[in-house]
Structures are given as C-alpha cells and as structure tokens.
Amino acid sequence: ADAEADADVFDETIPTNAYVCTLGADDGYLKIFSVPSGECLYATKLSHAIRALSWAPDGGGTLVAVGQSGFVKTWDFEFAEIGAPRATLVSERELIGFHPAVDATCVTFDVSSEYIAVGASDGSACVWDVGAGALDHAIPAGLNAHKAEITSVKFHPVRGRAQLTSGSLDGDGRVWDLVGEAADVAGECLHTLRWDAGAVIAVDYTPCGRLIVTATSSSASVKSAVASVNRLLVWSSVSGRLCKWYDAHTSRINDTSWHPHPGSRNVVVSACDDGVLRVWSIRAAPSG
C-alpha cells in the first residue's frame, strides 16, 4: 500500500474497519483499500478538488465526498463479507443544491444514515435525503445564519435529522431545528452559540445529545500583544447556554471527539497543531 500513497492524502475508515477510503490531494484519485491486505480494490479520478468525505455510520457501504464548486457526490458499494476482499460499485449520484461559485467544505451523516448535511464556503448549508437524492433543506447564509465558511456540521446523535449543529469561521455555532419542533418554521436557527472566542473549528455532540462542544481559535498572532486563544466551550443543546470552557490549549484545535459510551462521564479528546492529544472529563450539567 505504500506505493499507492506517494501523494498527500486524507482518509476515512468504513465502520466495519475492514476497508479504508483515501483521497490523494495531489493526484485527485479516490481509492478504497482493504485494511488487512493493503490491496487497492477501487479507484476513480474525481473532477473536483475534495474538501471532506465520510462513510455512512451503518456500515452499509455508502460514501459521500464534497468539495470545489459545490460538488457533492455519493457512491454505494457492496463489500465482500467472506473470502477475498472485494468492493463493487453499485451506484453513484451527484447531488445538486449549492451554487457552483461556492465550495462544499464539510459533511456529516445522521444516525440513521438516511440524511447528510453539508456546509459551504459562503456560510450556507444543505441537507439531502441520500436514498432519494432529494434536497430536504437549504439553509442560506446571511441574516440569523452564518456569514462565513462553515467548518463543521453534526446531526443530533439521538434525534437525527431533527436537529443540526454547525460551526463557522464567523465565530458562531448554530443549532438548527430542521422539523419545526421548537422553531416557528422548519430550518430556523434555534440557538446561537457565541462567546467571541474566535473562529469555530469543530462542533460535536455528546452521545446522549444533551451537550455540544465547540472548538474555537482566535485569529490573533502569538507574536502580537494579545496571544492566540484556543478554547473548548461546552453548551447545552436544550437551551443553548454556555456550561463550561477550557483554555489549556497552546495552539489551534483541529478536531474533537466524544467518548462513544454514554456512561463515560462525558470524556472528550481534542487534537491540536502542537501535536498533543488532550483528554478531558467534562463535568458540566446542561441547563434549560
């Protein structure tokens, strides 16, 4: 497999852990490898530069990639469960929703693997029904919405497509009511998660969905009079209120991940540019 990885790549492992998908940033090839053997099972040249990709969490073999010029595309694969590793392309579909002048920047599946949410470089977002290939929601940028690139999107881990949280370079996290349960109209912003802590790099829910963490980074240079601030903020997903914050990071936070077990007392891991992984036990109680 080393010979296949000369270009810069990013990767995403299918939930079965038997196959990994890699994308060469230089050569533009999307490839699927067998983890045990390292054999390349599928390769295709993409027409657009890709910003993010994700496998459906149900392990069924659906892959989505998003990128330049509003590109959003899904592939459905069948994987051999016994015998020699094999990846067979069943279908592929390009999803239309963004203007070609904007780039699709991030993507996430809901817990059922039936819906995807994609953020864009202009602050807009779209939600699709993956099976039907139909646009379910289009959230425009602007008033009471994001005003800069969306960096991260996550569905509620229990309620699925009913609630979506997004983070943006405009410094805001936003919680969206996609079915009109609490807001007057489906697709309205329910909570704005704002504390003037810099651009929001990542958002994520606890497994129970009661808390949201946002990772933020200020744009101030460490060489200036004001040092760069890199902060984790923990919010209630019910009320949108700030519960706690953590300032121990010395460089930009790239990503966060909650412990998947609901009984783990809300353990979250953060990864930073300084090469350090930090593990936090979040003892915050949601309010509201």
Phi and psi in degrees as GROMACS dihedral restraints (atoms count N, CA, C in turn):
[ dihedral_restraints ]
;  ai    aj    ak    al  type     phi  dphi    fc
    3     4     5     6     1   -61.3    20    10
    4     5     6     7     1   -35.5    20    10
    6     7     8     9     1   -67.2    20    10
    7     8     9    10     1   -23.3    20    10
    9    10    11    12     1   -83.8    20    10
   10    11    12    13     1   -10.7    20    10
   12    13    14    15     1  -113.4    20    10
   13    14    15    16     1    37.2    20    10
   15    16    17    18     1   -70.6    20    10
   16    17    18    19     1   -32.8    20    10
   18    19    20    21     1   -82.3    20    10
   19    20    21    22     1   160.5    20    10
   21    22    23    24     1   -63.4    20    10
   22    23    24    25     1   136.4    20    10
   24    25    26    27     1  -135.6    20    10
   25    26    27    28     1   157.5    20    10
   27    28    29    30     1  -127.9    20    10
   28    29    30    31     1   156.9    20    10
   30    31    32    33     1  -140.1    20    10
   31    32    33    34     1   164.4    20    10
   33    34    35    36     1  -146.7    20    10
   34    35    36    37     1   126.3    20    10
   36    37    38    39     1   -93.8    20    10
   37    38    39    40     1   133.1    20    10
   39    40    41    42     1   -65.6    20    10
   40    41    42    43     1   147.4    20    10
   42    43    44    45     1   -58.1    20    10
   43    44    45    46     1   -18.6    20    10
   45    46    47    48     1   -73.8    20    10
   46    47    48    49     1   -13.2    20    10
   48    49    50    51     1    66.6    20    10
   49    50    51    52     1    10.0    20    10
   51    52    53    54     1   -96.0    20    10
   52    53    54    55     1   -17.8    20    10
   54    55    56    57     1  -136.2    20    10
   55    56    57    58     1   147.8    20    10
   57    58    59    60     1  -130.5    20    10
   58    59    60    61     1   139.4    20    10
   60    61    62    63     1  -105.4    20    10
   61    62    63    64     1   130.7    20    10
   63    64    65    66     1  -125.3    20    10
   64    65    66    67     1   150.4    20    10
   66    67    68    69     1  -127.2    20    10
   67    68    69    70     1   122.3    20    10
   69    70    71    72     1   -79.3    20    10
   70    71    72    73     1   118.6    20    10
   72    73    74    75     1   -68.2    20    10
   73    74    75    76     1   -25.4    20    10
   75    76    77    78     1   -90.7    20    10
   76    77    78    79     1   -44.3    20    10
   78    79    80    81     1   -94.1    20    10
   79    80    81    82     1   -12.3    20    10
   81    82    83    84     1    73.3    20    10
   82    83    84    85     1    16.3    20    10
   84    85    86    87     1   -93.6    20    10
   85    86    87    88     1   132.5    20    10
   87    88    89    90     1   -93.2    20    10
   88    89    90    91     1   126.1    20    10
   90    91    92    93     1  -133.0    20    10
   91    92    93    94     1   145.4    20    10
   93    94    95    96     1  -117.2    20    10
   94    95    96    97     1   127.4    20    10
   96    97    98    99     1  -115.1    20    10
   97    98    99   100     1   150.3    20    10
   99   100   101   102     1   -78.9    20    10
  100   101   102   103     1   127.0    20    10
  102   103   104   105     1   -65.4    20    10
  103   104   105   106     1   -45.9    20    10
  105   106   107   108     1   -64.0    20    10
  106   107   108   109     1   -40.5    20    10
  108   109   110   111     1  -100.9    20    10
  109   110   111   112     1   -20.3    20    10
  111   112   113   114     1    77.4    20    10
  112   113   114   115     1     5.7    20    10
  114   115   116   117     1   -76.1    20    10
  115   116   117   118     1   136.9    20    10
  117   118   119   120     1   -78.7    20    10
  118   119   120   121     1   119.0    20    10
  120   121   122   123     1   -99.8    20    10
  121   122   123   124     1   -21.1    20    10
  123   124   125   126     1  -156.7    20    10
  124   125   126   127     1   141.2    20    10
  126   127   128   129     1  -148.3    20    10
  127   128   129   130     1   139.4    20    10
  129   130   131   132     1  -147.6    20    10
  130   131   132   133     1   143.3    20    10
  132   133   134   135     1   -85.8    20    10
  133   134   135   136     1   126.4    20    10
  135   136   137   138     1   -94.0    20    10
  136   137   138   139     1   150.1    20    10
  138   139   140   141     1   -86.9    20    10
  139   140   141   142     1   -10.7    20    10
  141   142   143   144     1  -131.7    20    10
  142   143   144   145     1   150.6    20    10
  144   145   146   147     1   -68.0    20    10
  145   146   147   148     1   135.7    20    10
  147   148   149   150     1  -102.6    20    10
  148   149   150   151     1   138.1    20    10
  150   151   152   153     1  -101.5    20    10
  151   152   153   154     1   -29.9    20    10
  153   154   155   156     1  -160.1    20    10
  154   155   156   157     1   155.1    20    10
  156   157   158   159     1  -147.5    20    10
  157   158   159   160     1   158.9    20    10
  159   160   161   162     1  -157.6    20    10
  160   161   162   163     1   142.2    20    10
  162   163   164   165     1   -88.6    20    10
  163   164   165   166     1   149.1    20    10
  165   166   167   168     1   -64.2    20    10
  166   167   168   169     1   137.4    20    10
  168   169   170   171     1   -69.1    20    10
  169   170   171   172     1   -15.2    20    10
  171   172   173   174     1   -78.4    20    10
  172   173   174   175     1    -3.0    20    10
  174   175   176   177     1    73.5    20    10
  175   176   177   178     1    13.0    20    10
  177   178   179   180     1   -78.3    20    10
  178   179   180   181     1    -8.4    20    10
  180   181   182   183     1   101.5    20    10
  181   182   183   184     1    15.3    20    10
  183   184   185   186     1   -93.3    20    10
  184   185   186   187     1   128.9    20    10
  186   187   188   189     1  -120.8    20    10
  187   188   189   190     1   140.6    20    10
  189   190   191   192     1  -127.4    20    10
  190   191   192   193     1   139.7    20    10
  192   193   194   195     1  -130.0    20    10
  193   194   195   196     1   142.2    20    10
  195   196   197   198     1  -132.4    20    10
  196   197   198   199     1   153.3    20    10
  198   199   200   201     1  -176.5    20    10
  199   200   201   202     1  -144.1    20    10
  201   202   203   204     1   -58.5    20    10
  202   203   204   205     1   146.4    20    10
  204   205   206   207     1    58.3    20    10
  205   206   207   208     1    39.0    20    10
  207   208   209   210     1    68.9    20    10
  208   209   210   211     1    20.9    20    10
  210   211   212   213     1   -71.3    20    10
  211   212   213   214     1   124.1    20    10
  213   214   215   216     1  -138.3    20    10
  214   215   216   217     1   122.0    20    10
  216   217   218   219     1  -142.0    20    10
  217   218   219   220     1   141.9    20    10
  219   220   221   222     1  -116.2    20    10
  220   221   222   223     1   147.9    20    10
  222   223   224   225     1  -127.3    20    10
  223   224   225   226     1   141.1    20    10
  225   226   227   228     1  -113.9    20    10
  226   227   228   229     1   124.0    20    10
  228   229   230   231     1  -117.8    20    10
  229   230   231   232     1   149.9    20    10
  231   232   233   234     1  -107.4    20    10
  232   233   234   235     1   131.1    20    10
  234   235   236   237     1  -113.0    20    10
  235   236   237   238     1   138.8    20    10
  237   238   239   240     1   -67.3    20    10
  238   239   240   241     1   128.2    20    10
  240   241   242   243     1   -92.8    20    10
  241   242   243   244     1   -21.0    20    10
  243   244   245   246     1  -133.6    20    10
  244   245   246   247     1   158.6    20    10
  246   247   248   249     1    76.6    20    10
  247   248   249   250     1  -155.5    20    10
  249   250   251   252     1   -66.4    20    10
  250   251   252   253     1   142.4    20    10
  252   253   254   255     1   -59.2    20    10
  253   254   255   256     1   137.7    20    10
  255   256   257   258     1  -152.2    20    10
  256   257   258   259     1   135.8    20    10
  258   259   260   261     1  -123.2    20    10
  259   260   261   262     1   115.4    20    10
  261   262   263   264     1  -112.5    20    10
  262   263   264   265     1   124.1    20    10
  264   265   266   267     1   -74.0    20    10
  265   266   267   268     1   123.4    20    10
  267   268   269   270     1   -96.0    20    10
  268   269   270   271     1   -44.6    20    10
  270   271   272   273     1  -159.5    20    10
  271   272   273   274     1   162.1    20    10
  273   274   275   276     1  -146.0    20    10
  274   275   276   277     1   149.6    20    10
  276   277   278   279     1  -152.4    20    10
  277   278   279   280     1   132.9    20    10
  279   280   281   282     1   -94.9    20    10
  280   281   282   283     1   131.9    20    10
  282   283   284   285     1  -101.0    20    10
  283   284   285   286     1   133.6    20    10
  285   286   287   288     1  -106.8    20    10
  286   287   288   289     1   131.7    20    10
  288   289   290   291     1  -171.9    20    10
  289   290   291   292     1   -32.1    20    10
  291   292   293   294     1   -96.4    20    10
  292   293   294   295     1   151.3    20    10
  294   295   296   297     1   -69.9    20    10
  295   296   297   298     1   140.5    20    10
  297   298   299   300     1   -60.3    20    10
  298   299   300   301     1   -15.5    20    10
  300   301   302   303     1   -78.1    20    10
  301   302   303   304     1   -12.2    20    10
  303   304   305   306     1  -111.6    20    10
  304   305   306   307     1   156.1    20    10
  306   307   308   309     1  -100.6    20    10
  307   308   309   310     1   141.3    20    10
  309   310   311   312     1   -81.0    20    10
  310   311   312   313     1   128.9    20    10
  312   313   314   315     1  -113.8    20    10
  313   314   315   316     1   -25.7    20    10
  315   316   317   318     1  -154.5    20    10
  316   317   318   319     1   158.4    20    10
  318   319   320   321     1  -150.1    20    10
  319   320   321   322     1   150.2    20    10
  321   322   323   324     1  -151.2    20    10
  322   323   324   325     1   149.3    20    10
  324   325   326   327     1   -94.7    20    10
  325   326   327   328     1   153.7    20    10
  327   328   329   330     1   -81.9    20    10
  328   329   330   331     1   172.5    20    10
  330   331   332   333     1   -62.9    20    10
  331   332   333   334     1   -26.3    20    10
  333   334   335   336     1   -84.7    20    10
  334   335   336   337     1   -10.0    20    10
  336   337   338   339     1    67.5    20    10
  337   338   339   340     1    13.7    20    10
  339   340   341   342     1   -93.4    20    10
  340   341   342   343     1   -19.9    20    10
  342   343   344   345     1  -130.1    20    10
  343   344   345   346     1   149.0    20    10
  345   346   347   348     1  -124.8    20    10
  346   347   348   349     1   148.3    20    10
  348   349   350   351     1  -118.6    20    10
  349   350   351   352     1   138.3    20    10
  351   352   353   354     1  -131.7    20    10
  352   353   354   355     1   130.6    20    10
  354   355   356   357     1   -97.4    20    10
  355   356   357   358     1   159.9    20    10
  357   358   359   360     1  -131.1    20    10
  358   359   360   361     1   166.9    20    10
  360   361   362   363     1   -70.0    20    10
  361   362   363   364     1   -19.0    20    10
  363   364   365   366     1   -94.6    20    10
  364   365   366   367     1     1.9    20    10
  366   367   368   369     1    96.3    20    10
  367   368   369   370     1    -0.4    20    10
  369   370   371   372     1   -88.3    20    10
  370   371   372   373     1   167.1    20    10
  372   373   374   375     1  -146.7    20    10
  373   374   375   376     1   153.7    20    10
  375   376   377   378     1  -134.3    20    10
  376   377   378   379     1   147.8    20    10
  378   379   380   381     1  -123.1    20    10
  379   380   381   382     1   130.2    20    10
  381   382   383   384     1  -119.2    20    10
  382   383   384   385     1   148.2    20    10
  384   385   386   387     1   -81.8    20    10
  385   386   387   388     1   111.3    20    10
  387   388   389   390     1   -65.8    20    10
  388   389   390   391     1   -44.6    20    10
  390   391   392   393     1   -62.1    20    10
  391   392   393   394     1   -42.0    20    10
  393   394   395   396     1   -87.0    20    10
  394   395   396   397     1   -17.3    20    10
  396   397   398   399     1    70.2    20    10
  397   398   399   400     1    21.5    20    10
  399   400   401   402     1  -101.6    20    10
  400   401   402   403     1   141.6    20    10
  402   403   404   405     1   -73.1    20    10
  403   404   405   406     1   121.3    20    10
  405   406   407   408     1   -93.1    20    10
  406   407   408   409     1   -41.6    20    10
  408   409   410   411     1  -145.5    20    10
  409   410   411   412     1   141.5    20    10
  411   412   413   414     1  -122.7    20    10
  412   413   414   415     1   116.8    20    10
  414   415   416   417     1  -105.4    20    10
  415   416   417   418     1   108.9    20    10
  417   418   419   420     1   -75.8    20    10
  418   419   420   421     1   157.3    20    10
  420   421   422   423     1   -77.1    20    10
  421   422   423   424     1   161.1    20    10
  423   424   425   426     1   123.0    20    10
  424   425   426   427     1  -137.8    20    10
  426   427   428   429     1   -60.2    20    10
  427   428   429   430     1   129.3    20    10
  429   430   431   432     1    54.7    20    10
  430   431   432   433     1    36.0    20    10
  432   433   434   435     1  -153.9    20    10
  433   434   435   436     1  -178.1    20    10
  435   436   437   438     1   -71.5    20    10
  436   437   438   439     1   149.7    20    10
  438   439   440   441     1  -120.6    20    10
  439   440   441   442     1     8.6    20    10
  441   442   443   444     1  -151.3    20    10
  442   443   444   445     1   179.2    20    10
  444   445   446   447     1   -52.6    20    10
  445   446   447   448     1   134.5    20    10
  447   448   449   450     1   -84.2    20    10
  448   449   450   451     1   127.8    20    10
  450   451   452   453     1  -101.8    20    10
  451   452   453   454     1   -21.4    20    10
  453   454   455   456     1  -157.0    20    10
  454   455   456   457     1   141.4    20    10
  456   457   458   459     1  -136.9    20    10
  457   458   459   460     1   141.3    20    10
  459   460   461   462     1  -145.9    20    10
  460   461   462   463     1   132.8    20    10
  462   463   464   465     1   -79.0    20    10
  463   464   465   466     1   155.5    20    10
  465   466   467   468     1   -60.6    20    10
  466   467   468   469     1   132.4    20    10
  468   469   470   471     1   -72.2    20    10
  469   470   471   472     1   -16.1    20    10
  471   472   473   474     1  -109.9    20    10
  472   473   474   475     1   -46.3    20    10
  474   475   476   477     1   -84.8    20    10
  475   476   477   478     1    -6.1    20    10
  477   478   479   480     1    61.7    20    10
  478   479   480   481     1  -130.7    20    10
  480   481   482   483     1   -69.4    20    10
  481   482   483   484     1    -4.8    20    10
  483   484   485   486     1   -67.7    20    10
  484   485   486   487     1   -28.9    20    10
  486   487   488   489     1  -139.7    20    10
  487   488   489   490     1   137.2    20    10
  489   490   491   492     1  -131.8    20    10
  490   491   492   493     1   138.2    20    10
  492   493   494   495     1  -115.9    20    10
  493   494   495   496     1   138.6    20    10
  495   496   497   498     1  -130.1    20    10
  496   497   498   499     1   152.4    20    10
  498   499   500   501     1  -126.3    20    10
  499   500   501   502     1   151.1    20    10
  501   502   503   504     1  -143.1    20    10
  502   503   504   505     1   160.1    20    10
  504   505   506   507     1   -67.0    20    10
  505   506   507   508     1   -11.9    20    10
  507   508   509   510     1   -75.8    20    10
  508   509   510   511     1    -2.4    20    10
  510   511   512   513     1    93.7    20    10
  511   512   513   514     1    -0.5    20    10
  513   514   515   516     1  -107.1    20    10
  514   515   516   517     1   143.4    20    10
  516   517   518   519     1  -101.2    20    10
  517   518   519   520     1   145.5    20    10
  519   520   521   522     1  -135.1    20    10
  520   521   522   523     1   136.9    20    10
  522   523   524   525     1  -105.8    20    10
  523   524   525   526     1   124.7    20    10
  525   526   527   528     1  -110.6    20    10
  526   527   528   529     1   133.0    20    10
  528   529   530   531     1   -91.9    20    10
  529   530   531   532     1   105.8    20    10
  531   532   533   534     1   -90.0    20    10
  532   533   534   535     1    -7.1    20    10
  534   535   536   537     1  -123.1    20    10
  535   536   537   538     1     4.5    20    10
  537   538   539   540     1    73.3    20    10
  538   539   540   541     1    30.4    20    10
  540   541   542   543     1   -73.3    20    10
  541   542   543   544     1   -44.3    20    10
  543   544   545   546     1  -112.2    20    10
  544   545   546   547     1   -29.1    20    10
  546   547   548   549     1   -87.9    20    10
  547   548   549   550     1   164.4    20    10
  549   550   551   552     1   -69.1    20    10
  550   551   552   553     1   -34.5    20    10
  552   553   554   555     1  -131.0    20    10
  553   554   555   556     1   139.4    20    10
  555   556   557   558     1   -59.6    20    10
  556   557   558   559     1   134.0    20    10
  558   559   560   561     1    97.0    20    10
  559   560   561   562     1     2.4    20    10
  561   562   563   564     1   -83.8    20    10
  562   563   564   565     1   155.5    20    10
  564   565   566   567     1   -75.3    20    10
  565   566   567   568     1   122.9    20    10
  567   568   569   570     1   -88.7    20    10
  568   569   570   571     1   -43.4    20    10
  570   571   572   573     1  -138.7    20    10
  571   572   573   574     1   144.3    20    10
  573   574   575   576     1  -108.8    20    10
  574   575   576   577     1   119.9    20    10
  576   577   578   579     1   -96.0    20    10
  577   578   579   580     1    96.2    20    10
  579   580   581   582     1  -134.9    20    10
  580   581   582   583     1   131.9    20    10
  582   583   584   585     1  -149.2    20    10
  583   584   585   586     1    27.3    20    10
  585   586   587   588     1    48.3    20    10
  586   587   588   589     1    44.5    20    10
  588   589   590   591     1  -106.4    20    10
  589   590   591   592     1    12.0    20    10
  591   592   593   594     1   101.4    20    10
  592   593   594   595     1  -176.9    20    10
  594   595   596   597     1   -60.6    20    10
  595   596   597   598     1   141.0    20    10
  597   598   599   600     1   -86.5    20    10
  598   599   600   601     1   119.2    20    10
  600   601   602   603     1   -91.8    20    10
  601   602   603   604     1   -36.4    20    10
  603   604   605   606     1  -150.2    20    10
  604   605   606   607     1   149.7    20    10
  606   607   608   609     1  -131.6    20    10
  607   608   609   610     1   149.7    20    10
  609   610   611   612     1  -161.7    20    10
  610   611   612   613     1   149.5    20    10
  612   613   614   615     1   -96.8    20    10
  613   614   615   616     1   153.4    20    10
  615   616   617   618     1   -67.0    20    10
  616   617   618   619     1   158.1    20    10
  618   619   620   621     1   -55.6    20    10
  619   620   621   622     1   -31.3    20    10
  621   622   623   624     1   -81.2    20    10
  622   623   624   625     1   -15.7    20    10
  624   625   626   627     1    85.3    20    10
  625   626   627   628     1     2.5    20    10
  627   628   629   630     1   -80.7    20    10
  628   629   630   631     1   -26.0    20    10
  630   631   632   633     1  -122.1    20    10
  631   632   633   634     1   151.2    20    10
  633   634   635   636     1  -125.3    20    10
  634   635   636   637     1   135.8    20    10
  636   637   638   639     1  -108.8    20    10
  637   638   639   640     1   136.3    20    10
  639   640   641   642     1  -117.8    20    10
  640   641   642   643     1   135.4    20    10
  642   643   644   645     1  -101.8    20    10
  643   644   645   646     1   125.2    20    10
  645   646   647   648     1  -124.6    20    10
  646   647   648   649     1   155.4    20    10
  648   649   650   651     1  -144.7    20    10
  649   650   651   652     1   124.3    20    10
  651   652   653   654     1   -74.2    20    10
  652   653   654   655     1   160.0    20    10
  654   655   656   657     1   -89.7    20    10
  655   656   657   658     1    -0.9    20    10
  657   658   659   660     1   -67.5    20    10
  658   659   660   661     1   141.2    20    10
  660   661   662   663     1   -81.0    20    10
  661   662   663   664     1   143.9    20    10
  663   664   665   666     1   -66.9    20    10
  664   665   666   667     1   -14.9    20    10
  666   667   668   669     1   -84.9    20    10
  667   668   669   670     1   -11.9    20    10
  669   670   671   672     1   -85.5    20    10
  670   671   672   673     1   178.6    20    10
  672   673   674   675     1   -65.8    20    10
  673   674   675   676     1   -27.7    20    10
  675   676   677   678     1  -105.9    20    10
  676   677   678   679     1   119.2    20    10
  678   679   680   681     1   -70.6    20    10
  679   680   681   682     1   154.1    20    10
  681   682   683   684     1   -64.3    20    10
  682   683   684   685     1   137.7    20    10
  684   685   686   687     1  -110.4    20    10
  685   686   687   688     1   124.1    20    10
  687   688   689   690     1  -123.9    20    10
  688   689   690   691     1   116.3    20    10
  690   691   692   693     1  -137.2    20    10
  691   692   693   694     1   141.8    20    10
  693   694   695   696     1   -98.7    20    10
  694   695   696   697     1   131.0    20    10
  696   697   698   699     1  -122.2    20    10
  697   698   699   700     1   135.5    20    10
  699   700   701   702     1  -112.6    20    10
  700   701   702   703     1   127.9    20    10
  702   703   704   705     1  -124.0    20    10
  703   704   705   706     1   156.6    20    10
  705   706   707   708     1   -81.8    20    10
  706   707   708   709     1   127.5    20    10
  708   709   710   711     1   -76.0    20    10
  709   710   711   712     1   -15.0    20    10
  711   712   713   714     1   -81.3    20    10
  712   713   714   715     1   -47.5    20    10
  714   715   716   717     1  -107.3    20    10
  715   716   717   718     1   -17.6    20    10
  717   718   719   720     1    79.8    20    10
  718   719   720   721     1     8.9    20    10
  720   721   722   723     1   -81.7    20    10
  721   722   723   724     1   147.5    20    10
  723   724   725   726     1   -76.2    20    10
  724   725   726   727     1   129.1    20    10
  726   727   728   729     1   -99.6    20    10
  727   728   729   730     1   -47.3    20    10
  729   730   731   732     1  -156.0    20    10
  730   731   732   733     1   165.1    20    10
  732   733   734   735     1  -143.6    20    10
  733   734   735   736     1   158.3    20    10
  735   736   737   738     1  -136.5    20    10
  736   737   738   739     1   128.6    20    10
  738   739   740   741     1  -117.2    20    10
  739   740   741   742     1    15.4    20    10
  741   742   743   744     1   -77.4    20    10
  742   743   744   745     1    -5.8    20    10
  744   745   746   747     1   -75.1    20    10
  745   746   747   748     1   136.7    20    10
  747   748   749   750     1  -101.2    20    10
  748   749   750   751     1    -3.8    20    10
  750   751   752   753     1  -150.5    20    10
  751   752   753   754     1   176.5    20    10
  753   754   755   756     1   -56.7    20    10
  754   755   756   757     1   132.8    20    10
  756   757   758   759     1   -83.4    20    10
  757   758   759   760     1   125.6    20    10
  759   760   761   762     1   -91.9    20    10
  760   761   762   763     1   -35.4    20    10
  762   763   764   765     1  -163.0    20    10
  763   764   765   766     1   161.4    20    10
  765   766   767   768     1  -137.3    20    10
  766   767   768   769     1   157.9    20    10
  768   769   770   771     1  -152.3    20    10
  769   770   771   772     1   127.7    20    10
  771   772   773   774     1   -79.7    20    10
  772   773   774   775     1   149.7    20    10
  774   775   776   777     1   -60.2    20    10
  775   776   777   778     1   132.7    20    10
  777   778   779   780     1   -72.6    20    10
  778   779   780   781     1   -15.8    20    10
  780   781   782   783     1   -87.1    20    10
  781   782   783   784     1   125.1    20    10
  783   784   785   786     1   -61.1    20    10
  784   785   786   787     1   -21.6    20    10
  786   787   788   789     1   -93.4    20    10
  787   788   789   790     1    17.6    20    10
  789   790   791   792     1   -87.2    20    10
  790   791   792   793     1     9.8    20    10
  792   793   794   795     1    58.0    20    10
  793   794   795   796     1    39.1    20    10
  795   796   797   798     1    57.1    20    10
  796   797   798   799     1    60.2    20    10
  798   799   800   801     1   -88.7    20    10
  799   800   801   802     1   129.3    20    10
  801   802   803   804     1  -127.6    20    10
  802   803   804   805     1   143.4    20    10
  804   805   806   807     1  -110.6    20    10
  805   806   807   808     1   135.9    20    10
  807   808   809   810     1  -121.0    20    10
  808   809   810   811     1   142.6    20    10
  810   811   812   813     1  -117.5    20    10
  811   812   813   814     1   136.1    20    10
  813   814   815   816     1  -126.8    20    10
  814   815   816   817     1   166.5    20    10
  816   817   818   819     1   -64.2    20    10
  817   818   819   820     1   -21.2    20    10
  819   820   821   822     1   -77.6    20    10
  820   821   822   823     1     1.7    20    10
  822   823   824   825     1    82.3    20    10
  823   824   825   826     1     9.0    20    10
  825   826   827   828     1  -105.1    20    10
  826   827   828   829     1   131.9    20    10
  828   829   830   831     1   -94.6    20    10
  829   830   831   832     1   130.6    20    10
  831   832   833   834     1  -117.0    20    10
  832   833   834   835     1   133.8    20    10
  834   835   836   837     1  -108.9    20    10
  835   836   837   838     1   125.6    20    10
  837   838   839   840     1  -119.4    20    10
  838   839   840   841     1   138.8    20    10
  840   841   842   843     1  -101.3    20    10
  841   842   843   844     1   106.2    20    10
  843   844   845   846     1   -87.1    20    10
  844   845   846   847     1   112.2    20    10
  846   847   848   849     1  -105.0    20    10
  847   848   849   850     1    53.2    20    10
  849   850   851   852     1  -106.8    20    10
  850   851   852   853     1   139.1    20    10
  852   853   854   855     1  -104.9    20    10
  853   854   855   856     1   126.3    20    10
  855   856   857   858     1   -65.0    20    10
  856   857   858   859     1   142.4    20    10
  858   859   860   861     1  -111.5    20    10
  859   860   861   862     1   159.9    20    10
